[in-house]
Amino acid sequence: MKACLIRLGSVEEVKQFIRIVSQVPYEVWVTGGPRTVNAKSEMDVFSLNLTRPLELRCPNADAQLYEQLAPFLITGRGGA
């Protein structure tokens, strides 16, 4: 399972992130603190503390997904 840190700093960034991960046919999870939520669910993602980095978990992610998520990836942590 690949994991990396992301930052979602605005409502628009959260919506853009969800649009991207919703296009993949596999599960994508986001962890913030003690909670792990479905990254494809707007309500779930907004329930996390977005002022801190989040851990993105993609068991079957490919390089193309990480390229699309590049604006959200925290440099030097994870990736494809």
Buried (B, 14 or more C-beta within 10 A) or exposed (E): EBBBBBBBEEEEBBBBBBEBBEEBEEBBBBBBEEEBBBBBBBEBBBEBEBEEBBBBBBEEBEEEBBEBBEEBBBEEEBBB
